[in-house]
Amino acid sequence: MNILSVKDLAVCIKQARRNRGWTQAQLAEQAGVSRDWIIGLESAKPSVELGLVLRTMKALQIPLTIDSPQKRGGSSSGINLDEVLNQPHHQDIT
């Protein structure tokens, strides 16, 4: 599925949750977020935090692949979701 909008992502996550037979509360527990946050995500709330989205996708075993168009050959490179989620968080305090 190509994700081109927040709504597309919301539909994908909601469908994956339902396919597993999970409630919003069960997904929230697996992802380490609140049920209210899952409700916002599934409602296509545009301000959801990317790190939590990735954690939710990981709980649902939804792979994330980002294709980079190449000038020649049309090959793509992927991003490993586990590596992204395990990177330390940095905050700039000014």
PyMOL commands that set and color helices and strands:
alter all, ss='L'
color gray80, all
select helices_A, chain A and resi 6-20+24-31+35-42+50-59+81-86
alter helices_A, ss='H'
color red, helices_A
deselect
rebuild
show_as cartoon
